[in-house]
């Protein structure tokens, strides 16, 4: 099972509206539930961990610059978290003064059995 915790925004200049995953927090939880595969090699070990993944939500809502900024301690979890974030559908971008702006986000992804 993968748990998703609220998004922490890291942005230069505060946007008027924050980026939002399609369907909001509930949509994001559903996406992760349907997309994330717990690394099989770690199930036997009952391994747990949290990966902090940083990425940019671009002005068109696409995702780029995905990288793990804090490892779970398990390379397989880190790789899976990056894969899932990289393949996310487009978000609704942040706006500032009525215009879409690129915003950096950090998302903690907790892997628990």
Kinemage of the C-alpha trace (Angstrom):
@kinemage 1
@onewidth
@group {chain A} dominant
@subgroup {mainchain}
@vectorlist {calphas} color= white
{ca unk a 1} P 0.000 0.000 0.000
{ca unk a 2} L 1.198 3.491 -0.771
{ca unk a 3} L 0.166 6.469 1.324
{ca unk a 4} L 0.137 9.984 -0.034
{ca unk a 5} L 0.539 12.888 2.338
{ca unk a 6} L -0.388 16.494 1.556
{ca unk a 7} L 1.719 18.418 -0.911
{ca unk a 8} L 4.287 20.879 0.348
{ca unk a 9} L 4.772 23.759 -2.034
{ca unk a 10} L 8.186 25.175 -2.741
{ca unk a 11} L 7.903 28.173 -5.005
{ca unk a 12} L 9.635 31.444 -5.709
{ca unk a 13} L 6.970 34.054 -5.198
{ca unk a 14} L 3.598 32.954 -3.887
{ca unk a 15} L 1.139 32.132 -6.692
{ca unk a 16} L -2.481 33.259 -6.397
{ca unk a 17} L -3.657 29.672 -6.855
{ca unk a 18} L -1.674 26.515 -6.196
{ca unk a 19} L -1.226 23.738 -8.743
{ca unk a 20} L -3.782 20.985 -8.371
{ca unk a 21} L -3.835 17.361 -9.445
{ca unk a 22} L -6.946 16.567 -11.555
{ca unk a 23} L -9.606 15.559 -9.027
{ca unk a 24} L -7.716 17.167 -6.145
{ca unk a 25} L -6.265 15.185 -3.243
{ca unk a 26} L -8.807 12.363 -3.719
{ca unk a 27} L -7.855 12.077 -7.396
{ca unk a 28} L -4.173 11.933 -6.487
{ca unk a 29} L -4.738 9.202 -3.897
{ca unk a 30} L -6.695 7.182 -6.465
{ca unk a 31} L -3.952 7.699 -9.066
{ca unk a 32} L -1.256 6.459 -6.678
{ca unk a 33} L -3.389 3.510 -5.539
{ca unk a 34} L -3.921 2.400 -9.137
{ca unk a 35} L -0.420 3.146 -10.443
{ca unk a 36} L 2.151 2.450 -7.741
{ca unk a 37} L 3.658 -1.018 -7.549
{ca unk a 38} L 5.264 -1.942 -4.235
{ca unk a 39} L 8.725 -3.290 -5.092
{ca unk a 40} L 8.400 -7.083 -4.894
{ca unk a 41} L 11.922 -7.516 -3.554
{ca unk a 42} L 11.010 -5.364 -0.545
{ca unk a 43} L 7.739 -7.118 0.334
{ca unk a 44} L 9.629 -10.118 1.746
{ca unk a 45} L 11.651 -7.773 3.936
{ca unk a 46} L 8.522 -5.911 5.124
{ca unk a 47} L 10.457 -2.776 4.120
{ca unk a 48} L 8.907 0.633 4.646
{ca unk a 49} L 10.054 4.093 3.690
{ca unk a 50} L 9.161 7.579 2.532
{ca unk a 51} L 10.564 9.180 -0.603
{ca unk a 52} L 10.425 12.966 -1.019
{ca unk a 53} L 10.093 13.700 -4.729
{ca unk a 54} L 10.584 17.208 -6.097
{ca unk a 55} L 9.145 18.157 -9.482
{ca unk a 56} L 7.952 21.121 -11.510
{ca unk a 57} L 4.356 21.664 -12.584
{ca unk a 58} L 4.850 23.632 -15.806
{ca unk a 59} L 2.569 26.340 -17.180
{ca unk a 60} L 0.792 23.744 -19.345
{ca unk a 61} L 0.334 21.422 -16.334
{ca unk a 62} L 2.944 18.921 -17.497
{ca unk a 63} L 5.463 17.472 -15.031
{ca unk a 64} L 9.231 17.887 -15.405
{ca unk a 65} L 12.480 17.978 -13.406
{ca unk a 66} L 11.507 14.952 -11.313
{ca unk a 67} L 14.042 13.793 -8.720
{ca unk a 68} L 14.183 12.297 -5.263
{ca unk a 69} L 15.416 14.928 -2.835
{ca unk a 70} L 15.269 12.601 0.165
{ca unk a 71} L 15.671 8.862 -0.247
{ca unk a 72} L 13.576 6.208 1.449
{ca unk a 73} L 16.760 4.249 2.017
{ca unk a 74} L 15.610 1.733 -0.609
{ca unk a 75} L 16.630 2.367 -4.209
{ca unk a 76} L 13.657 0.379 -5.548
{ca unk a 77} L 11.165 2.609 -3.687
{ca unk a 78} L 12.911 5.763 -4.873
{ca unk a 79} L 12.840 4.539 -8.476
{ca unk a 80} L 9.145 3.611 -8.265
{ca unk a 81} L 8.194 6.978 -6.751
{ca unk a 82} L 10.041 8.824 -9.521
{ca unk a 83} L 8.378 6.634 -12.178
{ca unk a 84} L 4.897 7.306 -10.827
{ca unk a 85} L 5.443 11.090 -10.553
{ca unk a 86} L 6.995 11.250 -14.030
{ca unk a 87} L 3.937 9.530 -15.536
{ca unk a 88} L 1.313 11.669 -13.770
{ca unk a 89} L -1.376 13.257 -15.926
{ca unk a 90} L -1.169 17.011 -16.411
{ca unk a 91} L -2.080 19.095 -13.384
{ca unk a 92} L -4.030 22.328 -13.291
{ca unk a 93} L -1.113 24.783 -13.107
{ca unk a 94} L -0.650 27.481 -10.496
{ca unk a 95} L -1.647 30.994 -11.476
{ca unk a 96} L -0.302 34.425 -10.660
{ca unk a 97} L -2.174 37.535 -11.781
{ca unk a 98} L -4.438 35.362 -13.944
{ca unk a 99} L -1.577 33.687 -15.827
{ca unk a 100} L -0.273 30.139 -15.458
{ca unk a 101} L 3.101 29.923 -13.715
{ca unk a 102} L 5.532 27.044 -13.298
{ca unk a 103} L 5.788 25.885 -9.691
{ca unk a 104} L 8.124 23.505 -7.905
{ca unk a 105} L 6.448 20.945 -5.680
{ca unk a 106} L 7.713 18.389 -3.194
{ca unk a 107} L 5.579 15.322 -2.581
{ca unk a 108} L 6.345 12.840 0.202
{ca unk a 109} L 5.354 9.302 -0.844
{ca unk a 110} L 5.171 6.766 1.986
{ca unk a 111} L 5.498 3.055 1.194
{ca unk a 112} L 3.944 0.825 3.874
{ca unk a 113} L 2.628 -2.724 3.837
